[in-house]
Amino acid sequence: MKQELERAEKEWSVLNPQHRAVLKERWDGKAVSWEQELRNNENKRRHHENRILSTIDWLEDFGLFQGDCDVADIGCGPGRFVAEFAKKSHYAVGLDISPKMVEYGKQYAKEEGLANAEFFVEDFASMDVHSRGWEKKFDLAFSSITPAIRGKEGLENLMAISRKWCFNSCFVNFSNDLHKDIMNDLFQRAPRREKTSHSHWFKQLFDLLWLRGYHPYVHYFKEHREECHTVDREFANNNASFLLEGTASEENMERIFRYLEAKADQDGKVSFASECWYGWLLWDVNDRVER
C-alpha cells in the first residue's frame, strides 16, 4: 500500500516547470475571448450557466449552500462560479493566477451587486495558507478545470483551507465533430487521445485520495452542445493550435482555414456538435481512515 501511495503521489506531482512559468500569460491571453463569449454568445453562456447550477444542485445534496457557508474557488477564471456561490452563501472568494481573469470576476460581481464576493490574484500552489490566515477557513474548497491544484503543493493547500469539503471537476471525455472532420479529411488520422480526454487526471486524483484514506463521492456530468462559429483566421488558427500543437505550421493553419471556408454556409459560419463529459470528485477532509 505504501508503494502504491508513493506512486500515486509521484504521478499527481509531475509538473512541467516551463508550463507553470507561462500560466499567467496563457490565461491572461484567454481571458478576453472567454469573457466576450460569456457575454455575447448566448449558447455558450447558457451551457456555462447550466453547468454551474447543476454543480450547485449536486452539492446541495451534501448540505452545502444553505446560506451560511464560506466558499473558495481556486482557479476561478472570470468569476461566474464565484458569483453564483455568493448568491447562496455567506462569503465567496475567487483566486486566479491571471490578473485579467480576476478583473473580469470583480467586474461581474459588481454588476450583480454582490458585496460578499472577493477576488485575488494568486499562484495558489505557492501560497502560504498559514500566513494568509486561511487554514480551515472555508466550508468548501472548490476547483474546476484548473491546473492550480495539480501537484502536491496545490492539492495540500486545497485541503488545508477547507474545514469540511473539497471539490474538483475535470474533463474526462470530449468529442467534437468538426475536429474529427479536420483531422480525418486533412491529416488522415483522428484527434490525439490527450486532446479529447483528461481522464488520467480524474483517475490519478481519485487513486491518490483513496490511498490516503479518503472516500471521494463521484459524479459525471454530460453536456451536449450545438455550436455555430464564424469562419475567420482566428478561429482556424485556434483549431490548428489545439489539434496540431508543435506541427501547427503556417502551411497547416492555411490548410485548415481554406477547409473551414469550404465547409461554411452562405453566412460564413460552420455548425457542428460537441459533447463533453465532466468528472466530479467531492471529499470530506475530516473523513479519513488508515488503509
C-alpha positions as CSV (number, residue, x, y, z in Angstrom):
1,M,0.0,0.0,0.0
2,K,2.9,2.4,0.8
3,Q,4.4,1.9,-2.6
4,E,1.1,2.4,-4.3
5,L,0.6,5.7,-2.4
6,E,4.1,6.9,-3.3
7,R,3.4,6.1,-7.0
8,A,0.1,7.9,-6.9
9,E,1.7,11.0,-5.3
10,K,4.5,11.0,-7.8
11,E,2.1,10.8,-10.7
12,W,0.0,13.7,-9.4
13,S,3.0,15.8,-8.7
14,V,4.5,15.5,-12.2
15,L,4.6,19.1,-13.4
16,N,6.4,20.8,-16.3
17,P,8.2,23.8,-14.7
18,Q,8.2,25.6,-18.1
19,H,4.4,25.1,-18.3
20,R,3.8,26.6,-14.9
21,A,6.1,29.6,-15.8
22,V,3.8,30.6,-18.6
23,L,0.5,30.0,-16.9
24,K,-0.1,33.7,-16.1
25,E,0.5,34.8,-19.7
26,R,-1.5,31.9,-21.1
27,W,-4.6,32.6,-19.0
28,D,-4.3,36.3,-19.5
29,G,-4.4,35.6,-23.2
30,K,-7.6,33.5,-22.9
31,A,-9.3,36.0,-20.6
32,V,-10.6,38.4,-23.2
33,S,-12.1,35.8,-25.5
34,W,-13.7,33.9,-22.6
35,E,-15.3,37.0,-21.3
36,Q,-16.6,38.0,-24.7
37,E,-18.0,34.6,-25.3
38,L,-19.8,34.5,-22.0
39,R,-21.3,38.0,-22.6
40,N,-22.0,37.7,-26.4
41,N,-22.5,34.1,-27.2
42,E,-26.0,33.0,-25.9
43,N,-25.3,29.3,-26.5
44,K,-22.0,29.4,-24.6
45,R,-23.5,31.4,-21.8
46,R,-26.5,29.1,-21.4
47,H,-24.4,26.0,-21.3
48,H,-22.0,27.5,-18.8
49,E,-24.8,28.7,-16.5
50,N,-26.4,25.2,-16.7
51,R,-23.2,23.5,-15.6
52,I,-22.8,26.0,-12.7
53,L,-26.4,25.5,-11.5
54,S,-26.1,21.7,-11.9
55,T,-23.0,21.7,-9.9
56,I,-24.7,23.7,-7.1
57,D,-27.7,21.4,-7.2
58,W,-25.5,18.3,-6.7
59,L,-23.5,19.9,-3.9
60,E,-26.7,21.0,-2.1
61,D,-27.4,17.3,-1.5
62,F,-24.4,17.3,0.8
63,G,-25.7,20.2,2.9
64,L,-23.9,23.0,1.2
65,F,-25.3,26.3,0.1
66,Q,-27.8,26.7,2.8
67,G,-26.9,30.4,3.1
68,D,-24.3,30.2,5.8
69,C,-21.3,28.6,4.1
70,D,-18.0,30.2,3.0
71,V,-16.6,29.1,-0.4
72,A,-13.2,29.5,-2.2
73,D,-13.0,28.9,-5.9
74,I,-9.4,28.1,-6.9
75,G,-8.5,29.0,-10.5
76,C,-11.8,31.0,-10.7
77,G,-11.4,32.4,-14.2
78,P,-13.9,35.2,-15.0
79,G,-15.8,34.5,-11.8
80,R,-19.1,33.1,-12.8
81,F,-19.0,30.2,-10.3
82,V,-17.9,32.7,-7.6
83,A,-20.9,34.9,-8.3
84,E,-23.4,32.1,-8.1
85,F,-21.7,30.8,-4.9
86,A,-22.0,34.3,-3.4
87,K,-25.8,34.4,-4.1
88,K,-26.3,31.2,-2.0
89,S,-23.5,31.7,0.6
90,H,-22.3,33.9,3.4
91,Y,-19.0,34.6,1.6
92,A,-17.3,33.6,-1.6
93,V,-13.8,34.2,-2.8
94,G,-12.1,33.6,-6.2
95,L,-8.4,33.1,-6.8
96,D,-6.6,33.1,-10.1
97,I,-3.1,33.4,-11.4
98,S,-4.3,35.7,-14.2
99,P,-4.9,39.4,-13.3
100,K,-7.2,39.8,-16.3
101,M,-9.4,36.9,-15.1
102,V,-9.6,38.5,-11.7
103,E,-10.5,41.9,-13.1
104,Y,-13.4,40.3,-15.1
105,G,-14.5,38.5,-11.9
106,K,-14.6,41.7,-9.9
107,Q,-16.5,43.5,-12.7
108,Y,-19.1,40.8,-13.0
109,A,-19.6,40.6,-9.2
110,K,-20.1,44.3,-9.1
111,E,-22.6,44.2,-11.9
112,E,-24.5,41.5,-10.0
113,G,-24.5,43.7,-6.8
114,L,-22.6,41.1,-4.8
115,A,-20.9,42.6,-1.7
116,N,-19.9,39.2,-0.3
117,A,-17.6,38.2,-3.2
118,E,-13.9,38.9,-3.4
119,F,-11.2,38.2,-5.9
120,F,-7.4,37.9,-5.6
121,V,-4.5,37.4,-8.0
122,E,-2.7,34.4,-6.6
123,D,-0.5,31.4,-7.6
124,F,-2.3,29.0,-5.4
125,A,0.3,26.3,-5.3
126,S,2.9,28.6,-3.8
127,M,0.5,30.4,-1.5
128,D,1.3,30.3,2.3
129,V,-2.0,29.3,3.7
130,H,-0.9,29.8,7.3
131,S,0.4,33.3,6.9
132,R,-2.7,34.2,4.9
133,G,-4.9,33.1,7.8
134,W,-6.8,30.7,5.6
135,E,-6.3,27.4,7.5
136,K,-9.8,25.7,7.7
137,K,-11.4,29.0,6.6
138,F,-13.9,27.6,4.1
139,D,-16.7,25.0,4.2
140,L,-16.0,24.3,0.5
141,A,-12.7,24.5,-1.3
142,F,-13.7,24.3,-5.0
143,S,-11.7,23.8,-8.1
144,S,-12.9,23.3,-11.7
145,I,-10.9,22.7,-14.9
146,T,-7.8,24.2,-13.5
147,P,-4.1,23.2,-13.1
148,A,-3.9,25.2,-9.9
149,I,-4.2,22.1,-7.7
150,R,-2.1,19.9,-10.0
151,G,0.9,18.9,-7.9
152,K,1.4,18.2,-4.2
153,E,1.5,21.8,-3.1
154,G,-1.7,22.8,-4.8
155,L,-3.6,19.8,-3.5
156,E,-2.3,20.2,0.0
157,N,-3.3,23.8,0.0
158,L,-6.8,22.9,-1.3
159,M,-7.3,20.6,1.7
160,A,-5.7,22.9,4.2
161,I,-8.1,25.8,3.6
162,S,-11.2,23.5,3.9
163,R,-12.9,22.7,7.2
164,K,-15.2,20.2,5.5
165,W,-15.5,19.7,1.8
166,C,-13.1,19.7,-1.2
167,F,-14.3,19.5,-4.8
168,N,-12.6,19.0,-8.2
169,S,-14.1,18.9,-11.7
170,C,-12.1,17.9,-14.8
171,F,-12.8,16.8,-18.3
172,V,-13.0,13.0,-18.8
173,N,-14.0,13.0,-22.4
174,F,-14.5,15.5,-25.2
175,S,-15.9,14.8,-28.7
176,N,-16.1,17.5,-31.4
177,D,-17.4,16.6,-34.9
178,L,-15.5,19.5,-36.5
179,H,-12.2,18.4,-35.0
180,K,-12.8,14.8,-36.3
181,D,-13.6,16.1,-39.8
182,I,-10.5,18.4,-39.9
183,M,-8.1,15.6,-38.8
184,N,-9.6,12.9,-40.9
185,D,-10.0,14.9,-44.1
186,L,-6.8,16.8,-44.0
187,F,-4.4,14.7,-42.0
188,Q,-5.9,11.2,-42.3
189,R,-6.0,10.5,-38.5
190,A,-8.2,11.0,-35.6
191,P,-7.5,13.7,-32.9
192,R,-5.0,12.6,-30.4
193,R,-6.4,11.0,-27.2
194,E,-4.8,13.6,-25.0
195,K,-6.7,16.2,-26.8
196,T,-10.1,14.5,-26.1
197,S,-9.7,13.5,-22.5
198,H,-8.1,14.4,-19.2
199,S,-9.5,11.2,-17.7
200,H,-6.0,10.4,-16.4
201,W,-6.2,13.5,-14.1
202,F,-9.5,12.2,-12.8
203,K,-8.3,8.7,-12.1
204,Q,-5.0,9.9,-10.6
205,L,-6.7,12.2,-8.2
206,F,-9.3,9.6,-7.2
207,D,-6.5,7.0,-6.6
208,L,-4.4,9.4,-4.6
209,L,-7.3,10.4,-2.3
210,W,-8.4,6.8,-1.9
211,L,-4.9,5.6,-1.0
212,R,-4.7,8.4,1.5
213,G,-7.8,7.1,3.2
214,Y,-10.5,9.4,1.9
215,H,-13.8,8.3,0.3
216,P,-14.5,10.6,-2.7
217,Y,-18.0,10.9,-4.0
218,V,-18.1,10.5,-7.8
219,H,-20.5,12.1,-10.3
220,Y,-20.4,12.5,-14.0
221,F,-22.0,15.5,-15.8
222,K,-22.6,15.3,-19.6
223,E,-23.0,18.3,-21.8
224,H,-24.1,18.3,-25.4
225,R,-23.6,21.4,-27.5
226,E,-24.8,22.5,-30.9
227,E,-22.2,25.1,-31.9
228,C,-22.0,27.7,-34.7
229,H,-18.9,29.7,-35.4
230,T,-17.9,32.3,-37.9
231,V,-15.0,31.2,-40.0
232,D,-12.1,33.6,-39.8
233,R,-8.4,33.2,-39.4
234,E,-8.5,33.4,-35.6
235,F,-11.0,30.5,-35.4
236,A,-8.9,28.5,-37.9
237,N,-5.7,29.2,-36.0
238,N,-7.2,28.3,-32.7
239,N,-8.3,24.9,-34.1
240,A,-4.9,24.4,-35.6
241,S,-3.1,25.2,-32.3
242,F,-5.4,22.9,-30.4
243,L,-5.2,19.9,-32.7
244,L,-1.6,20.1,-34.0
245,E,0.4,22.0,-31.4
246,G,4.1,21.6,-32.5
247,T,3.1,20.9,-36.1
248,A,0.7,23.9,-36.3
249,S,2.8,25.5,-39.1
250,E,1.7,28.4,-41.2
251,E,1.0,25.9,-44.0
252,N,-1.2,23.8,-41.9
253,M,-3.0,26.8,-40.5
254,E,-3.7,27.9,-44.0
255,R,-5.0,24.4,-45.0
256,I,-7.4,24.4,-42.1
257,F,-8.6,27.9,-42.9
258,R,-9.3,27.0,-46.5
259,Y,-11.0,23.8,-45.4
260,L,-13.3,25.7,-43.0
261,E,-14.1,28.3,-45.7
262,A,-15.3,25.5,-47.9
263,K,-17.5,24.0,-45.2
264,A,-19.0,27.3,-44.2
265,D,-22.6,28.2,-45.1
266,Q,-23.7,31.3,-47.0
267,D,-23.3,33.4,-43.9
268,G,-19.7,32.3,-43.4
269,K,-20.4,30.0,-40.5
270,V,-19.8,26.4,-39.6
271,S,-22.1,24.4,-37.4
272,F,-21.2,21.2,-35.5
273,A,-22.0,19.2,-32.5
274,S,-19.7,18.6,-29.5
275,E,-20.1,16.5,-26.3
276,C,-18.2,16.9,-23.1
277,W,-18.2,14.7,-20.0
278,Y,-17.0,16.1,-16.7
279,G,-15.9,14.0,-13.7
280,W,-16.7,15.5,-10.3
281,L,-15.0,14.4,-7.1
282,L,-16.1,15.6,-3.7
283,W,-14.4,14.5,-0.4
284,D,-14.7,15.3,3.3
285,V,-11.3,16.3,4.7
286,N,-12.4,15.1,8.1
287,D,-13.4,11.6,6.9
288,R,-10.3,9.6,6.6
289,V,-9.3,6.0,7.5
290,E,-6.0,4.2,7.6
291,R,-5.6,1.8,4.7
